[in-house]
Structure formats: C-alpha cells, structure tokens
Amino acid sequence: MYLLTELVIITNISRMDFKSANEREKDTGVKDIKGDIKGNIKGDKEKRTGEVVKEVRDNGDEYATELDSYNISLDELVLEVKILDVGDYVAHYRVFLPDIDFVTLALLDETKRSLVGDIQLETQNILSPDRFQELKTRFLERSKEKLSNVLKKASEEDISMLSRMIVNDMIGLGDIEYLLADGYLEEIVVNSSKDVVWAYHKKHGWLKTNIQIPTEDMIMNYSARIAREVGREITHLEPLLDAHLSTGDRVNATLFPISTSGNTITIRRFSRTPWTMVHMIDPTFNTITSEAAAFLWLSVEYELSMLISGGTASGKTSMLNALMPFMPANQRIISMEDTRELNLPEFLHWIPLTTRPPNPRGEGEVSMLDLVENSLRMRPDRIVVGEVRRKRETEVLFEAMHTGHSVYGTFHANRAQEVIDRIMGPPMNIPGLVMSSLPLIVVQHMNRRTGQRRTFEIAELVKREGGAPELNILYMWSAKTDRVEPVSPSIRVKEELELFTGMDEKEIQEDLKGKQRILEWLLKHDIRSVNDVGKIVTEYYIDKDTVLDLVEGDKNVNI
C-alpha cells in the first residue's frame, strides 16, 4: 500500500467511522470485496462478478437469488449493483465499493485539508447549479493532481476513484452520492445512523442497501449541506426541512428528537430519464396495455383534457409525463409544478414554471394559484399542472377548460367516482355544469404488497342535463388477469371526435389500431426515450402514412 511520508499518526480522520471488513460483514451479511490500493484498489472485477452470490452464501444466506444486476457510473467511476433476495423480508441492494485501507484514508483526509486552503467556497457558487458543478470539477481536478503527486504508482483509474470519494465527502453527501447516480432509484431514505439506507427501486420497490451513515452528526451535516444549497437552515430550533433542489430533487429532513429514532433524510428523485408510454406497455412493467395507451394518445392528440388520479406513489406524475410526447410540436405548453418532475421532449414549445416558498421572513412566495392565473396570460394551447389541490386552483383550471383550453394534471383520489365527489363536494364545490368540462379521468394504482403500478381505470364523464356528469368506465384493471381490460364503448369521446374531426366510428377504430401498432413497434425496437418517442409521434403528425409504412414493414430507423 502507499504510505504517507513517514506517517506515524493522523488524528481527526473523516472516515474513521468506517467499519472494519469483519464488522461490515456482520452488519450486512456480505463480505467486503478487497482491493489493495497499490495493485488493485477496485478489486478483481472478474472474480468479483463471479463470486458475489457465493460470498453471500458464505455468510449463511444459502438461498440468495440474484434478481437483477447492472452498472452505475459517477463520472469516471463505474460501480456494480446487484439486487439480491437473501431470505429477508425485503430484497437487498448491493453497490460494490472498494475497500480502502486505514493509511490511504489518512492520505485522503490530508488531501481534503489541503484542498480547503486551495479552493475558496463562496455562497453564490453553492446556490447556482452551474457554478456548483464548476466547483465540483475544480475540486476533482485539484484532488487528482495532489493524489498523483503522492501515489505515483497508482493507475489513472484508481486516482479518479479516490478523487471522487474526496469530492463526495467534502461537498457531496458521502456514500449517498453512489445511490444518487442510480437512475432506477426513486426515493433514498436515511432513517437513522442505526439503520442502513433504504431505497425505492422502479422495478423492485423498497430495498435495503449496504450503505449506512455511521453517526447522527454526519446525517445532520448532510441535512445542513442541503439546507445551505437552498438558502435555508436546519437546526434543533428549526428541526424540519423541506427543500426543492436545483436538480429537481425534493428533500425532507428531520432532526432528533422530532424523529425519535434519530435524524432522517428523505430524497425524492427527479427522473433524469422519464418513463414514456413505451415503458408502460412493456410486459416487464405491465402498467397499461397498448390498446388503452393508444386511446389515451388519441385523446391527447385531439386536445381532450384529463386528470390523472391515484394514491401516493401510484405513478400519477409518471403517467402524466408519458402523455406529454403525444402533444403536437406546434402548440405552446405551459406546465406548473411545486417540484420540477415533468420532462418533455426538448423540441416541444414548452415553458416549465415552478412555485417558490416564502423566505424566512414570509416574503416572496409564488403559489400554484399565482402560476395558474399567470399561465392564462401566456397564450397557452395546453396547460399542465403537477398537482391540483386547492379550491381556487381547481376553479381556475375548470374555468380554463370551460373556455376551451386543454388542461392536464394530477389529483389525489383512488377511484374516478371519488374524483367527482371530491371536486363537486366541500370545500371545492365545483358545479356539475363546470365539472362536465372535464372529459376524461385516468386512475393509477400501486399494489403496496408487490410495489407494482397499474392503470386502474380510464373513465369518461358523460354530460347530463342540469346535474352531475355520469361516469362511463372505458377500461379497468382486472386483478384476475393482471391486465387493463376494455369495459364499455366510448360515448362522449366518440361523439366529440366525430363532431370536431369529422371521423366516423370506423375511422376512429382504424386510427386507434394504427397508434397501437406504432407503440408496439417502438417497444419491439426499444425506442423509448422521451425525445425519440416524441420525434416519432411528431413525424406521425406530419406524415402519418410514411410512419405507418415503416411500422408495417417492421423497419429499423435511426433517430
């Protein structure tokens, strides 16, 4: 191993809280993958890949099953992730980090101290996303220089890895940064220093990770770093923090004794690679059928407003985002959210707006109502609201629908009928005539036991004279078949399409079948990114026959 020059003892090592290999093995049930800093700091990858499950079994988990495996990357650092069923009540998430010896940790700590003197930290550099990224790059480059001068025999890859660890500890969130690099993770949760970090995986639900924050002070320090990034504070006097980061992520933090088991951090990730309808019809996820998805596409194309409802974490925003690429490129889209979660194709005419909380003096707030009212003065063709919650916001949105705007948003309700009851009942009290302005409700559902998300209902609101609209359930999820099954033929959507497009019933069915074939073709050829799906949809609007010919010929395309 590399030694510090005549190093005898160094105090105040930032990673002295790291546990020994034996202690970690006892806590997590997985032996550490050794990596000698001199020859192979990252471990023998070939051996590591082949023996991970064996190592788990060596620790008593004889029936460990590998559920999934993939790599994640954080700049130049590539790490292996495995999802394992080790016989616990939940599956385990393993990110395989190199094991660094004590002397090298001392070297890293010495490098951190010298970096603090070299690079000045200024508030504006932390609050600005671009400047903060520049700051991270400067820290990374300087740490590489310093480590290269001391570890002369180390490979460039090893130097990069150690430098990344330094940056994570100094201006990041330590080992949590590795979890933040995994695009499959939607939520990352620190419950206390006594528990491992938990994560919610898009495919596997809640998982126990092999990362643990060793002390309550370190959790509090991470919370304070997050608070500083948004110009806030979290202290024992103000022990609650709810922050929207410049990355779009939302963070909630609590301090002991408000959270009686210890300090907590909950990070809700902003999806950098949002799901499209192609992901949702994929049998791996089975959220919705291609037939029902084609119906929603047709409805969005012809400007039929809809609310996406469901319970917490049921996939409301994901479904809303999946509908956005179906909007024509020649229309102006105004979106409003508390936390930036929507991610539309880059070529659409899209103006995203976000709310702003008041400052500590109670000044400067920009509410959702402010944004909704302002959006009507921005010449929108489509209005998208991240979440409809309050009476006045609902009134303005339904008034916008009533005057001919296409409106899309999410709403907390578990059934389509519940949406109507909540909006027409107290405290919103929207009249039946105004409620009838909404053509469609899509209900999302998450099975809490399995973590699977499904489109539960697609319903249209049929207008009735002088009273509440009547629901017509078009599609509903069947627990027996685990599919979204057709229930009743459309009344209102069919009538409006015939009235405003001139299509008869046969032409509507042909259009739906064409859209269904396109979605299945996109899935077959693994065309699923938001930009790629949006481009195919836009080409379809420009030259429908050419796109359908491509699909019928099952041809590959370069997008």
Helices and strands as residue ranges (DSSP letters): H 21-28, H 45-58, E 65-74, E 77-85, E 92-95, H 102-118, H 123-127, H 129-150, H 156-171, H 176-180, E 185-190, E 198-201, E 205-209, H 216-229, E 240-244, E 250-254, E 264-268, H 277-281, H 290-301, E 306-310, H 316-323, G 324-326, E 332-337, E 349-354, H 368-375, E 382-385, H 391-402, E 406-412, H 416-424, H 432-435, E 440-446, E 453-462, E 470-478, E 483-486, H 492-501, H 505-524, H 530-542, H 544-552
